[in-house]
């Protein structure tokens, strides 16, 4: 048997944290020393945002992550974030301070003009009308269209600094381009070439967008790569149920969601998205500005801490750090703070209530019922862990959906499956040699529970698995094993 790999916080703290942490890698965290610190602080998944950085940089960064994870004997997931049809201020436009009442010209990058704010890609500029609003940098600067056209005349309604890389959004207006266009296909191909554990798709608007992306991945032989749909616009919110049916996970991308929709609607939409994902049994990520003040400060605000805690109470599987770790001054400390908030919040969750609530949501078949009952048995016996043997990941995923109090040790011989399970609430993947019989499973489960320090003598360990027939996803066995 391989040494069990603890894939979250170090020194056996990992079983205490159920909520997963995704951290974005950028200039502030690209140094291998900082990456190591973030992994040891609790980062479960590293996010590579293809909206920034070169292809060569992403390749090198992915290699660093895998190398460091190997040195630490840890499984760390990699998520590639593919840009959607979003406008950004281009490098051709120097930083500009604007004040209310100023008139500003906006032009696509291929338009010959001087003095205009250049935006791109050109085909992502939507058709607009006089009076339409323009939000720059997630609303840091707001403009109003006075005269549409290739050289768009606007007036500043709320001033600030406009600089390279800022997003440019025309709320309610979408460019007339196919979702899976040429640019998207190139990004997706590059992202898939890194062999990541997840691919996040920006500005998904329908289930068809997911199907189109999966069809493209099929050509690369990677149709099983999990696809995370980022919910960032009204179309996606309206089509949420069908998107959730076809996606492998959902991200509540509150940045663009808060500029595409009235900002006061974001909190209840976030709760709605998390609830839909819980019912569908797919993981959900809550993202954007969770600890935003830590971009500059070493400590978050009380409101930010409460925001993270509330997302966990609502049922999010993972929380995501963006600018806090990509360009912030304290990337490692931001991860530590996120982990501390999660552990504290999870200590006060109403686990029995959550189990009862999910009695209506689990799969209505043998696999779903056994997974659900395993959680109830663990609760009643005060089991220190639920050990799930899984080849495909499905057994551990079913248990995770039920939100048990006991941590879920997922024994799997497949490191790829282990990394994909990192997105699942409460699951701690453990790489094990293939298990061929029930007796072998019972023996290994006890050894691993003891090795990780989770279980003590006389504890009752709940063990769940399939029938070892080689058929994946057939959860049909449950066993209580007393620790000697």
Steps between C-alpha positions, in 0.01 A plus 500: 500500500625848418537744783164675533509843345332777695384743235409809696644668810827354633569302815168316503302821532344414165209285625373797700435714192228393263466810279758504221722795414582608144775760463590690184868504402642828369799732531472501880503121527696375200815454708535130594570598860166682521319212329642262757382730779148510349483121472614458859250767606205310354469560125322200347477621140715748309319714243673617182308789346557507124372859488846599623851371432659331202463139392862437598441647847201272561697194388788585733266578789310173462829311505610681816173408673532134411866488601440659840193284565711193425775614735241547775329166421174686444232494235428855381245562227550741210208699359540680168265796458411563134404860405160560349381783273606775738637842410808638673694825489809435289866584560481760222302716744716662772345534849261792508336682791144607419251708697124534484393701196804416285433379147686184400541334163500119482621313193578143403872423476485481119350851468740778399454775756703704742399576855241223523493222758581188296306184583511147361447249360326705227229240429392512864382861477118477509254726322394770746253788520510854641446485875656155545733465795866394475665348809882494509696293752195329656336841535801690638427753224155547342424666169188572297478474123427832329565394141545138383724401214851378423626801694264495796445825689427462872475717808637412843232455765737367769871573476816312580799347322470311170799275435616201303328167565181641650182330385250703299134401527188635330229361734228321305690516169677196355730479197359320198765227492475123552606385847743237373661724240853486365657679796318279751608187316864606511484576873325169568758307302785670685331441835437133426865457398597568863299192602327687783258343746219746422420758234291803595298658218434873519171665403308179439151597386334166430538125527599498133816693588602212727420245231701694241803513729474129577476421131823694439672314784386171351717577197796523738405171667413685822122487506503387866676815622265661755348826374413775748241749376555855623170677561563864409197635313118508500478239222694253714285564806184447296638176352658379824311170534590379152860622534533310829374184331787505250785660697723313746497795735388863533687815599313798643717763331378800695723757329336509160169381645496819707548723198273309259217506756397747769754446777232467767377182329833317533454365858169322435618379157807352669278313747277381216796368299645316801162343573453383141845340501429323829183353354677400178789347693775699326770708673466876520773763542439845648742756357604865475598751768461254786799644688561795268652730761785249539627608159661784694453418869607206715155461651149485344206712603233357728251525216724286276539235769122492540456475121726193482328341799154560353601335170611194698177495701304523174678186376783601269753223428789739446599861545733672256769762541570716195693826533579412862753238387573601140608861559451550873771573755420203724407194290598241760330687782181531291488120463560452873220743583260326263580166661452638852160645411393170346605287797329729748178522298484124441515444875157663531315350202169318567613166358194299598272762349706498179475120483124508547466768234692288249276200552299633206800580281714188483477255209193279534686175438709247692817709468335819622318339790810317630711817478237698686455235770876478549493866603217442748677199651819701536305775676329263743819306579708818516735342249829687455487447121320343209742301284386475138684277255450640151647443155297764315442740789123447498478328838680786678299757305171344609603514864622859464161610367342403832731728705593261784671625813765228465783568252496282189822308431484409131730208424583487131784351294468781244680829571295675232176403675652605833569850368152533356353407838680798651209720393253293704398622845637285781695259279864428583646287218748229593707327231499126558609194308207327325275314745370165380279377784281618785732356765793687350296820503408461868862448597626798299220727619594440861872551433441826313263635765764427764787634288331837445417527869127521431398183682581374849461161664135391542376752242245371250610560143235510225623339177315523168589353161383316191505126442855474359361363175686765305184689408544866590250698704319200654486600867331205668690413819522653847697367798568616855851416614614552859854637532705257711 
